[in-house]
Amino acid sequence: MPRPTAAQLAYGSCTVIFSTLAMLLLSQTSSGLGIAVITLSALALGLLVAVTVPLPKRVRSGSVAAVPAPAPAPVQERVPAQRETASVSASVSSASVSAVREPAGP
């Protein structure tokens, strides 16, 4: 599970604090059970707010269909052509004229 962002922590904390104060002031409860119920409901509301804060686009993967990136163009390797010099062409032509056959290995 990814770590919560700063926005999620801030929104969740503010929701817990303000909703607890508002519910305590509006209900005017003084019993321990009433305060416990209000506190737990404020925590649940703060958790819900923190989870539903929009995430950055790079983190969100399930809700938006990903558009595949275009495939890179194939790289064609350029190999320079071998230059033929006079000495190379002479040795190639003389070698082709007198072919030497060597015996096969054991």
C-alpha positions as CSV (number, residue, x, y, z in Angstrom):
1,M,0.0,0.0,0.0
2,P,1.5,3.4,-0.9
3,R,2.3,5.9,1.7
4,P,-0.2,8.7,2.3
5,T,0.6,12.1,0.7
6,A,0.8,15.3,2.5
7,A,-2.6,16.4,1.2
8,Q,-4.2,13.2,2.4
9,L,-2.7,13.7,5.9
10,A,-3.8,17.4,6.1
11,Y,-7.3,16.8,4.8
12,G,-7.9,13.8,7.0
13,S,-6.5,15.6,10.2
14,C,-8.5,18.7,9.6
15,T,-11.7,16.7,9.0
16,V,-11.2,14.8,12.2
17,I,-10.6,17.9,14.3
18,F,-13.4,20.1,12.8
19,S,-16.0,17.4,12.6
20,T,-15.3,16.4,16.3
21,L,-15.7,19.9,17.5
22,A,-18.8,20.5,15.4
23,M,-20.5,17.3,16.5
24,L,-19.6,17.9,20.2
25,L,-20.9,21.5,20.1
26,L,-24.1,20.6,18.2
27,S,-25.0,17.5,20.2
28,Q,-24.1,19.1,23.6
29,T,-23.4,15.7,25.0
30,S,-21.7,15.2,28.3
31,S,-21.7,11.4,28.7
32,G,-18.6,9.4,28.0
33,L,-20.5,7.1,25.6
34,G,-21.7,10.0,23.5
35,I,-18.2,11.5,23.3
36,A,-16.8,8.1,22.3
37,V,-19.3,7.7,19.5
38,I,-18.7,11.2,18.2
39,T,-14.9,10.6,18.3
40,L,-15.1,7.3,16.5
41,S,-17.4,8.7,13.8
42,A,-15.1,11.7,13.3
43,L,-12.1,9.3,12.9
44,A,-14.1,7.3,10.4
45,L,-15.1,10.5,8.5
46,G,-11.4,11.7,8.5
47,L,-10.3,8.3,7.1
48,L,-12.9,8.5,4.4
49,V,-11.8,12.0,3.4
50,A,-8.1,11.1,3.4
51,V,-8.7,8.0,1.2
52,T,-10.8,9.9,-1.3
53,V,-8.4,12.8,-1.9
54,P,-7.4,12.8,-5.5
55,L,-4.1,11.1,-6.0
56,P,-1.4,12.3,-8.4
57,K,-1.9,10.9,-12.0
58,R,1.3,8.8,-11.9
59,V,0.1,6.9,-8.9
60,R,-3.5,6.2,-10.0
61,S,-3.5,3.2,-12.3
62,G,-6.9,1.4,-12.0
63,S,-9.4,4.2,-12.7
64,V,-8.1,5.6,-16.0
65,A,-7.4,3.4,-19.0
66,A,-3.8,3.7,-19.8
67,V,-2.9,4.8,-23.4
68,P,0.0,2.7,-24.6
69,A,3.0,4.6,-25.6
70,P,4.0,4.4,-29.3
71,A,6.6,1.8,-30.0
72,P,10.0,3.4,-30.7
73,A,11.2,3.2,-34.3
74,P,13.6,0.3,-35.0
75,V,17.2,1.4,-34.9
76,Q,19.1,0.4,-38.0
77,E,22.7,-0.1,-37.3
78,R,24.9,1.5,-39.9
79,V,28.0,-0.5,-40.7
80,P,30.6,1.2,-42.9
81,A,31.6,-0.6,-46.1
82,Q,35.1,-2.0,-46.2
83,R,37.3,-0.2,-48.7
84,E,39.3,-2.3,-51.0
85,T,42.9,-1.2,-51.5
86,A,45.3,-2.3,-54.2
87,S,47.3,-4.6,-51.8
88,V,44.1,-6.3,-50.5
89,S,42.7,-6.9,-54.0
90,A,46.0,-8.3,-55.2
91,S,46.3,-10.7,-52.3
92,V,42.7,-11.8,-52.8
93,S,43.2,-12.4,-56.5
94,S,46.4,-14.3,-56.0
95,A,44.9,-16.4,-53.2
96,S,41.9,-17.4,-55.4
97,V,44.2,-18.5,-58.2
98,S,46.3,-20.8,-56.2
99,A,43.8,-22.4,-53.7
100,V,45.5,-24.4,-51.0
101,R,43.7,-27.4,-49.6
102,E,44.7,-28.5,-46.1
103,P,43.8,-31.8,-44.7
104,A,40.9,-32.1,-42.3
105,G,41.6,-32.3,-38.6
106,P,41.5,-35.6,-36.7
